[in-house]
């Protein structure tokens, strides 16, 4: 996967120069057309990003290799002079396929890597990506010198197939052996807190969930304790109590425990299983990384926490009166 992602960055680095070559040398247009061609590539990427969520929760080996081959086929076709309209269309296709390739590869990577190693692996990937951009930018002038514009386009087109040929079998074996957290993804999508979180981030969180069975009458969260996890309710019912007063009953599609994590304060209420329940535990670190790393989700989380705190305070005032 790292090899394929690096190969993808080599192609991206090459494209920065190939846009100029296509505009000026192949199409005979002004240098401004390099920007227009880049925009066509970007438009394809934007369109693909909107449908990238369909990859979440699915096996990804075939989409990865299919997208890699589609990028290469589009670039190879450009080498044979397809005119202005054909060039724009093929670049849009290449941009869309490249985006789907990137989403699928990164999703499979986060499925495969243990949570405690995730930061290191993606740090290595970032370094390889920068090296790939540099290599792609160096590759194009060399190929133009050796064989002209056509060789430069064909050379960029074969990078991904070569990488796929070397690691394709291992990729399918890995994809088949990694569990897909379908149930956990569906649960997180049902929670208002995570409604605006991007699909790849949802899957990353789903992989960090741990199922916990809570017998009836069991205290899941104790008021006054330090918060170390968020809990998503998958089945059953749980009651929230504060200072002996009933606050609310929670069921599937709701979560508990976010206030202590977001506000860095002790638990504001106790949560006790009203019936036998199944919850999914999300530890403090991945919860805060996901919520605080995505501005719309952070705003939604703050609103939920503020609303619950205001409601609890209102109950206290009512009781005191």
C-alpha positions as CSV (number, residue, x, y, z in Angstrom):
1,X,0.0,0.0,0.0
2,X,2.8,2.4,0.8
3,X,4.4,1.5,-2.5
4,X,1.2,2.3,-4.4
5,X,0.7,5.5,-2.5
6,X,4.3,6.6,-3.3
7,X,3.7,5.7,-7.0
8,X,0.6,7.8,-7.0
9,X,2.6,10.8,-5.7
10,X,5.2,10.2,-8.4
11,X,2.5,10.5,-11.0
12,X,1.2,13.7,-9.2
13,X,4.6,15.2,-9.3
14,X,5.0,14.4,-13.0
15,X,1.6,15.9,-13.8
16,X,2.7,19.3,-12.6
17,X,5.1,19.4,-15.5
18,X,3.0,17.4,-17.9
19,X,0.1,20.0,-17.7
20,X,2.5,22.5,-19.2
21,X,3.8,20.1,-21.9
22,X,0.3,19.1,-22.9
23,X,-0.9,22.8,-23.1
24,X,2.1,24.3,-25.0
25,X,3.8,21.5,-26.9
26,X,1.0,19.0,-27.6
27,X,-2.1,21.3,-27.9
28,X,-0.2,24.4,-29.1
29,X,-2.0,26.6,-26.6
30,X,-0.7,29.4,-24.3
31,X,0.8,28.7,-21.0
32,X,-2.4,29.7,-19.3
33,X,-3.9,26.5,-20.6
34,X,-1.7,24.5,-18.1
35,X,-4.0,26.0,-15.4
36,X,-7.1,25.1,-17.3
37,X,-5.9,21.5,-17.7
38,X,-5.0,21.3,-14.0
39,X,-8.6,22.5,-13.3
40,X,-10.0,19.7,-15.4
41,X,-8.0,17.2,-13.4
42,X,-9.2,18.9,-10.2
43,X,-12.8,18.8,-11.3
44,X,-12.7,15.1,-11.8
45,X,-11.1,14.7,-8.3
46,X,-13.9,16.8,-6.7
47,X,-16.6,14.7,-8.4
48,X,-15.0,11.5,-7.3
49,X,-14.6,12.7,-3.7
50,X,-18.4,13.1,-3.5
51,X,-18.9,9.4,-4.2
52,X,-15.9,8.2,-2.3
53,X,-18.1,7.2,0.6
54,X,-19.3,4.2,-1.3
55,X,-16.0,2.6,-0.7
56,X,-16.4,2.7,3.1
57,X,-17.2,-0.7,4.6
58,X,-16.4,-2.6,1.4
59,X,-13.5,-4.8,0.2
60,X,-11.0,-2.5,-1.5
61,X,-8.5,-4.7,-3.4
62,X,-10.4,-4.6,-6.7
63,X,-11.3,-0.8,-6.5
64,X,-7.6,0.0,-5.8
65,X,-6.3,-1.9,-8.8
66,X,-9.1,-0.7,-11.0
67,X,-8.5,2.9,-10.2
68,X,-4.7,2.6,-10.7
69,X,-5.2,1.1,-14.1
70,X,-7.8,3.7,-15.1
71,X,-5.3,6.5,-14.1
72,X,-2.6,4.9,-16.2
73,X,-4.9,4.3,-19.2
74,X,-6.0,7.9,-19.3
75,X,-2.4,9.2,-19.2
76,X,-1.3,6.7,-21.8
77,X,-4.1,7.8,-24.2
78,X,-3.0,11.4,-23.9
79,X,0.3,10.4,-25.5
80,X,-1.4,9.8,-28.8
81,X,-2.9,13.2,-29.4
82,X,-6.7,13.3,-28.7
83,X,-7.3,17.0,-29.2
84,X,-8.4,19.6,-26.8
85,X,-11.8,18.1,-25.8
86,X,-10.3,14.6,-25.4
87,X,-7.4,15.9,-23.3
88,X,-9.7,17.7,-20.9
89,X,-12.0,14.7,-20.6
90,X,-9.1,12.3,-20.1
91,X,-7.6,14.5,-17.4
92,X,-10.9,14.7,-15.6
93,X,-11.1,10.8,-15.7
94,X,-7.5,10.6,-14.4
95,X,-8.3,13.1,-11.6
96,X,-11.4,11.1,-10.5
97,X,-9.6,7.7,-10.6
98,X,-6.6,9.1,-8.7
99,X,-8.9,10.4,-5.9
100,X,-10.7,7.1,-5.6
101,X,-7.3,5.3,-5.5
102,X,-6.1,7.6,-2.7
103,X,-9.3,7.2,-0.7
104,X,-9.3,3.4,-1.1
105,X,-5.6,3.0,-0.3
106,X,-5.7,5.2,2.8
107,X,-8.8,3.5,4.1
108,X,-7.3,0.0,3.7
109,X,-4.1,1.3,5.3
110,X,-5.9,2.5,8.4
111,X,-7.8,-0.8,8.5
112,X,-4.6,-2.8,8.5
113,X,-2.4,-0.8,10.9
114,X,-2.7,-1.2,14.7
115,X,-4.0,2.0,16.3
116,X,-0.8,2.5,18.4
117,X,1.3,2.5,15.2
118,X,-1.1,4.6,13.0
119,X,0.8,7.9,13.6
120,X,4.2,6.4,12.7
121,X,2.9,4.7,9.6
122,X,1.2,7.8,8.3
123,X,4.4,9.8,9.2
124,X,6.4,7.5,7.0
125,X,3.8,7.8,4.2
126,X,4.1,11.6,4.4
127,X,7.8,11.4,3.9
128,X,7.4,8.9,1.0
129,X,4.8,11.2,-0.6
130,X,7.2,14.2,-0.6
131,X,9.9,12.0,-2.1
132,X,7.5,10.8,-4.8
133,X,6.6,14.4,-5.8
134,X,10.2,15.2,-6.2
135,X,10.9,12.0,-8.2
136,X,8.0,12.7,-10.5
137,X,9.2,16.2,-11.2
138,X,12.7,14.9,-12.0
139,X,11.4,12.0,-14.1
140,X,9.6,14.2,-16.7
141,X,12.6,16.3,-17.9
142,X,14.7,13.1,-18.2
143,X,12.1,11.3,-20.3
144,X,11.5,14.3,-22.5
145,X,15.3,14.5,-23.1
146,X,15.4,10.8,-24.0
147,X,12.3,10.4,-26.1
148,X,10.2,13.5,-26.3
149,X,6.8,14.4,-24.9
150,X,5.2,11.0,-25.8
151,X,7.8,9.1,-23.8
152,X,7.2,11.4,-20.8
153,X,3.4,10.7,-20.9
154,X,3.9,7.0,-21.4
155,X,6.5,6.9,-18.7
156,X,4.2,8.5,-16.2
157,X,1.4,6.1,-17.2
158,X,3.4,3.0,-16.4
159,X,4.4,3.9,-12.9
160,X,1.2,2.7,-11.2
161,X,0.8,-0.5,-13.2
162,X,4.4,-1.5,-12.4
163,X,3.8,-0.9,-8.7
164,X,0.5,-2.8,-8.9
165,X,2.2,-5.7,-10.7
166,X,4.7,-6.1,-7.9
167,X,2.3,-5.9,-5.0
168,X,-1.1,-6.7,-6.4
169,X,-1.4,-10.3,-5.1
170,X,-0.2,-9.3,-1.6
171,X,-2.7,-6.4,-1.7
172,X,-5.6,-8.8,-2.3
173,X,-4.4,-11.2,0.4
174,X,-4.2,-8.3,2.9
175,X,-7.6,-6.9,1.9
176,X,-9.3,-10.4,2.3
177,X,-7.7,-10.9,5.8
178,X,-8.5,-7.5,7.3
179,X,-12.0,-7.4,9.1
180,X,-14.4,-4.7,7.8
181,X,-16.2,-3.0,10.8
182,X,-19.6,-2.9,9.0
183,X,-21.7,-3.0,12.3
184,X,-19.5,-0.3,14.0
185,X,-19.6,2.0,10.9
186,X,-23.5,1.8,10.8
187,X,-23.6,2.5,14.6
188,X,-21.4,5.6,14.3
189,X,-23.3,6.9,11.3
190,X,-26.5,6.8,13.4
191,X,-25.0,9.1,16.1
192,X,-25.7,12.8,15.7
193,X,-22.3,13.6,17.1
194,X,-20.5,12.1,14.1
195,X,-23.1,13.0,11.4
196,X,-20.7,15.5,9.7
197,X,-17.5,13.4,10.1
198,X,-16.0,12.3,6.7
199,X,-16.5,8.7,5.7
200,X,-12.8,7.6,6.0
201,X,-12.7,9.1,9.5
202,X,-15.8,7.2,10.4
203,X,-14.2,4.0,9.4
204,X,-11.1,4.8,11.3
205,X,-13.1,5.4,14.4
206,X,-15.1,2.2,13.8
207,X,-11.9,0.2,13.9
208,X,-11.1,1.7,17.4
209,X,-14.4,0.6,19.0
210,X,-14.6,-2.1,21.6
211,X,-17.8,-4.0,22.3
212,X,-18.9,-4.1,26.0
213,X,-21.9,-6.0,27.4
214,X,-23.5,-4.2,30.3
215,X,-25.9,-6.3,32.5
216,X,-29.0,-4.5,33.9
217,X,-28.2,-2.5,37.0
218,X,-24.5,-2.1,36.2
219,X,-22.9,1.3,36.5
220,X,-21.2,2.1,33.3
221,X,-20.2,5.7,34.2
222,X,-19.8,6.9,37.8
223,X,-20.4,10.6,38.5
224,X,-17.3,12.4,39.7
225,X,-14.8,10.0,38.1
226,X,-12.3,11.1,35.5
227,X,-13.5,10.5,31.9
228,X,-11.5,8.0,29.9
229,X,-13.9,6.9,27.2
230,X,-17.0,7.7,25.1
231,X,-19.7,5.0,24.8
232,X,-22.0,4.5,21.8
233,X,-25.2,2.6,22.6
234,X,-25.9,-0.3,20.3
235,X,-28.7,-2.1,22.1
236,X,-30.7,-1.9,25.3
237,X,-31.4,1.2,27.5
238,X,-29.3,3.1,30.0
239,X,-30.4,5.8,32.5
240,X,-28.4,9.0,33.3
241,X,-28.6,10.2,36.9
242,X,-27.2,13.2,38.6
243,X,-27.0,13.6,42.3
244,X,-29.9,11.1,42.7
245,X,-32.1,12.8,40.1
246,X,-33.1,11.1,36.8
247,X,-31.9,13.0,33.7
248,X,-32.7,10.9,30.6
249,X,-32.9,7.4,29.2
250,X,-30.5,6.6,26.3
251,X,-30.9,3.9,23.7
252,X,-29.5,2.9,20.3
253,X,-28.4,5.9,18.2
254,X,-27.2,7.9,21.3
255,X,-23.9,8.2,23.1
256,X,-22.8,9.0,26.6
257,X,-19.6,10.3,28.2
258,X,-18.6,13.1,25.8
259,X,-18.8,16.0,28.2
260,X,-16.0,14.9,30.5
261,X,-13.7,14.3,27.5
262,X,-14.5,17.6,25.7
263,X,-14.4,19.8,28.8
264,X,-11.7,17.9,30.7
265,X,-13.8,17.7,33.8
266,X,-15.0,14.8,36.0
267,X,-18.1,12.9,34.9
268,X,-21.1,15.1,35.4
269,X,-23.6,12.2,35.8
270,X,-23.8,8.4,36.4
271,X,-25.0,6.1,33.7
272,X,-26.6,2.8,34.8
273,X,-28.0,0.1,32.6
274,X,-31.8,0.1,32.7
275,X,-31.9,-3.2,30.7
276,X,-29.1,-5.5,29.5
277,X,-27.3,-3.3,27.0
278,X,-24.5,-3.5,24.5
279,X,-22.3,-0.4,24.1
280,X,-19.2,0.3,22.1
281,X,-16.3,1.9,23.9
282,X,-14.2,4.6,22.2
283,X,-11.1,5.6,24.2
284,X,-10.3,9.2,25.0
285,X,-7.4,9.7,22.5
286,X,-9.1,8.5,19.2
287,X,-12.4,10.3,20.3
288,X,-10.6,13.7,20.8
289,X,-8.5,13.2,17.7
290,X,-11.6,12.7,15.5
291,X,-13.7,15.4,17.1
292,X,-11.2,18.1,17.5
293,X,-9.6,17.4,14.2
294,X,-12.7,18.2,12.2
295,X,-14.2,21.7,12.7
296,X,-17.9,20.9,11.9
297,X,-17.8,17.9,14.2
298,X,-16.2,19.9,17.0
299,X,-18.9,22.6,16.7
300,X,-21.6,19.9,16.8
301,X,-20.0,18.2,19.8
302,X,-19.7,21.5,21.6
303,X,-23.4,22.2,21.0
304,X,-24.4,18.8,22.3
305,X,-22.3,19.2,25.4
306,X,-23.5,22.7,26.1
307,X,-27.2,21.6,25.6
308,X,-26.8,18.8,28.1
309,X,-24.9,20.9,30.6
310,X,-27.6,23.6,30.4
311,X,-30.4,21.0,30.8
312,X,-28.7,19.5,33.9
313,X,-28.1,22.9,35.4
314,X,-31.8,23.8,34.8
315,X,-32.8,20.6,36.6
316,X,-30.6,21.6,39.6
317,X,-32.1,25.1,39.7
318,X,-35.6,23.7,39.6
319,X,-34.9,21.3,42.4
320,X,-33.4,24.0,44.6
321,X,-36.4,26.2,44.1
